[in-house]
Amino acid sequence: MFVAKSYLHRSVALALGSTALWMHPAMAQENTAAPQAAEATMPGEIVVTARRRNETLQDTPVAITAINASMLENKAAMTIGDLTGAAPNLLITNQSSGAAAANLSIRGLTYADVEKSQEPTVGVVVDGVFIGTSTGQFFDFFDIEQIEVLRGPQGTLFGRNTIGGVINIRRTRPTGEFGGKLEVSYGRFNTLATRAVVNVPLSSDGSFAAKAFYFHNESDGWYKQSQNGDRRGFSNNENFGASFQYKPVGGDFDALLTLEKQIQRSDPVVSNLTNSSEVFCGFIPANECNRNSTSDLYTVFGQANLTRYSAPAATFEMNYDLGGVTLTSITGYRESKENQTQDFDGSSVDLYYVRRLQDYKQFSQEVRAAGKFTDTFDYVAGVYYFRSSYDLGQYSRVFGFSPTVDPLIFDTNPQTVEGKTRSVALFGDFNWAFADQWRLSFGGRYTKDKKSLSNAFGGVEIGRGSDTFKKFTPKIGVDFRPNEETMLYASWSRGYRSGGFSPRAGTAASASIAYQPEVVDSYEVGTKLDLFDRKLQFNVAAFYSKYDGLQQNNTLGCPSCATGNETVTSNVGSATIKGIEFDFTARPATGLTITGSLGLLDSKFKGFIVGGVSPVSGLVVPYDYSDNDLIYNPKANASLTADYTVPTSFGEVTANVSYRYIGRYDQQISIGGLSGNLTTGPITVTGNDPRVRTDRQGLVDASLSTKFDLAGTEARLTLFGRNLADDRGPTHGFTVGGLWSFGTAREPRTYGATLGVKF
């Protein structure tokens, strides 16, 4: 555990920023820090805070999906990955190359790398604090008040600029009364989860309150070691901490301090996908080559791996209501230490084994004001500051044939990377009801980022770079309410992803040249319908996104580099992504709720030309990747969920059944085939390697829960099953420059039971 005082010293204040929308009939949540509170007065009405204001769902001209605590309980959801397919055009997979790392995609915009010098495209915000790297984004679920998925650029109001969207996670606050809930789950693959939250009043009037929490989750994993049949891919995750709240009765000030820590141990196993066209296939047994990328993924051959991850964090939130204006401050501090070994080639022969040691720290501070100029003109405005630093030491055992020698000893020329980021932003967001039934929304954010990075091998610096990136990202929209049941809206917004430096550069020239920011212009029109006395809510959104300055990694041979090659990030071409999204909530009968969603995507690269090595001449020549598919861009995804609750003599019984369809998609820009002039170029790449393609998924989940009285406390027993159709296949695939390929598998059929009590 860490000392609270040291984290308080780095903190200073912040609060309230949240988000929301709909998908399940959530109860409205009070948000005392918002300036003008809207009250949920009708069944099915949801209060959301997507624009840092309290508004009812159907009054918010933003495409969002909100998922509340009861929905997570009924689905027996365990991690953020269980949200995949629950919202239109949302994909979330686990990235084994980093601790608790997630690959997130919203509307086809994604970032699939664990290097901390590069920016996520989708922001994960926990209690108002932006997590600055993909590491730590794969979040466990428990004690959640609401999760809100905002689709499209959200740079105006949310933390650092997020060009794809935001997943906003809001946990419960201390209640001020003694109580809590305890839960234990057990399932297939020897999966055990124990969770507890306890609320305690610290003063007689409830103005001081505390909440302590502890979550534990472990599993043996669903891979099998070919040589002995043992389970592989184990994980052991702990998350614990406490929240302290000061909220005087009838007062105009409140504060919330949360101190927590996450500890993870896991086996980041990968499956071998190397084929006969790649170098490593000549060194490994024949039965380990040319394996398929579906059922074969669940059998592995490589050495044992181990990730050790420790991440303490502190969040401090303050709200002060001055009458005409509410001031909000949120301070966040987070650090992490990683020590990870991984057998990347995935074979029984010791060909490529690494140990990565990383330290990361981030601090953020947001201060904002919210209020009204007039009855028809309101605002949210503020300032945001973010800084981070990290260092990486990578020790590699390449063609070592020495599985018992630690890479720390084997590699006498390790790579070290050090990076820093400083970011300052000013933002404002305004609503003007300029005519009856019409409202204009507009605002923007000015961001200034300063980044520096240095690369070294064996303690000898290869190169370093430092640069500043500036951008103003506006947003404007209009909405119209012809009647109480209908809202129509249209908007344009610009998203920005900061530039930086290549963390895998191997020469002074490439290490010192900055790649520039990505920019997305997103146009959206939509409607929100509230029909049949709120028994049916139906939302539609259509969008068109123009994506310029694409940041893309490119690996080239480099005889003068320590590793023989280097990977350089550069800006290449552009892309267009267009799509349409539907979601609905229907309540056709008492106790029955049916929800559904559909997302359609159509995406295309343009002018995606980079340098590559000719397979004939060995010279660097132009490669045109414009015909390749964008990664994490399924053409269609859909979900349908039925939730039915029946009262009984002892409590109630709830049945939940859901189906999620996710179309096939690629996970890496790679080479599937070549045409054109193979000697001098240009060479046309005819698509991505099929081994990095996820097949179509049809995921069936179900649960049956009963609530009953147990010795005077409320108890809940849930039987659950996930992926009941046992749809097997990959979540991640990667090819490494003609040398080898590897992948990871999605969770097969699993089932179990959960027993919980609430007091």
HELIX and SHEET records of a PDB file:
HELIX    1   1 ALA A    4  HIS A    9  1                                   6    
HELIX    2   2 LEU A   57  ASP A   59  5                                   3    
HELIX    3   3 ALA A   69  LYS A   75  1                                   7    
HELIX    4   4 ILE A   80  LEU A   83  5                                   4    
HELIX    5   5 VAL A  279  GLY A  282  5                                   4    
HELIX    6   6 ALA A  286  GLU A  288  5                                   3    
HELIX    7   7 SER A  295  TYR A  298  5                                   4    
HELIX    8   8 PRO A  407  PHE A  410  1                                   4    
HELIX    9   9 ALA A  508  SER A  512  1                                   5    
HELIX   10  10 PRO A  690  VAL A  692  5                                   3    
SHEET    1   A 2 VAL A  47  VAL A  48  0                                        
SHEET    2   A 2 GLU A  55  THR A  56 -1                                        
SHEET    1   B 5 ILE A  64  ASN A  68  0                                        
SHEET    2   B 5 ILE A 144  ARG A 151 -1                                        
SHEET    3   B 5 GLY A 165  ARG A 171 -1                                        
SHEET    4   B 5 VAL A 122  VAL A 126  1                                        
SHEET    5   B 5 VAL A 129  PHE A 130 -1                                        
SHEET    1   C 3 LEU A  90  GLN A  95  0                                        
SHEET    2   C 3 ALA A 101  ILE A 106 -1                                        
SHEET    3   C 3 LEU A 109  TYR A 111 -1                                        
SHEET    1   D23 GLY A 179  GLY A 187  0                                        
SHEET    2   D23 THR A 191  PRO A 201 -1                                        
SHEET    3   D23 PHE A 208  SER A 219 -1                                        
SHEET    4   D23 SER A 235  TYR A 246 -1                                        
SHEET    5   D23 PHE A 253  SER A 266 -1                                        
SHEET    6   D23 LEU A 306  ASP A 321 -1                                        
SHEET    7   D23 VAL A 325  ASP A 343 -1                                        
SHEET    8   D23 TYR A 352  THR A 374 -1                                        
SHEET    9   D23 PHE A 377  VAL A 398 -1                                        
SHEET   10   D23 GLN A 415  ALA A 435 -1                                        
SHEET   11   D23 TRP A 438  PHE A 457 -1                                        
SHEET   12   D23 VAL A 460  ASN A 483 -1                                        
SHEET   13   D23 THR A 486  ARG A 497 -1                                        
SHEET   14   D23 GLU A 518  LEU A 531 -1                                        
SHEET   15   D23 LEU A 536  ASP A 548 -1                                        
SHEET   16   D23 SER A 574  ALA A 589 -1                                        
SHEET   17   D23 LEU A 592  LYS A 606 -1                                        
SHEET   18   D23 ALA A 636  PRO A 647 -1                                        
SHEET   19   D23 GLY A 651  ILE A 662 -1                                        
SHEET   20   D23 GLN A 697  LEU A 710 -1                                        
SHEET   21   D23 THR A 713  ARG A 722 -1                                        
SHEET   22   D23 THR A 750  LYS A 758 -1                                        
SHEET   23   D23 GLY A 179  GLY A 187 -1                                        
SHEET    1   E 3 ARG A 231  ARG A 232  0                                        
SHEET    2   E 3 TYR A 223  GLN A 225 -1                                        
SHEET    3   E 3 THR A 299  VAL A 300  1                                        
SHEET    1   F 3 SER A 271  ASN A 272  0                                        
SHEET    2   F 3 TRP A 740  ALA A 745 -1                                        
SHEET    3   F 3 PRO A 730  VAL A 736 -1                                        
SHEET    1   G 2 GLN A 551  GLY A 557  0                                        
SHEET    2   G 2 ASN A 565  ASN A 571 -1                                        
SHEET    1   H 4 ILE A 609  VAL A 613  0                                        
SHEET    2   H 4 VAL A 620  ASP A 624 -1                                        
SHEET    3   H 4 ILE A 683  VAL A 685  1                                        
SHEET    4   H 4 LEU A 674  GLY A 676 -1                                        
SHEET    1   I 2 TYR A 665  ASP A 666  0                                        
SHEET    2   I 2 ARG A 693  THR A 694 -1                                        
END                                                                             
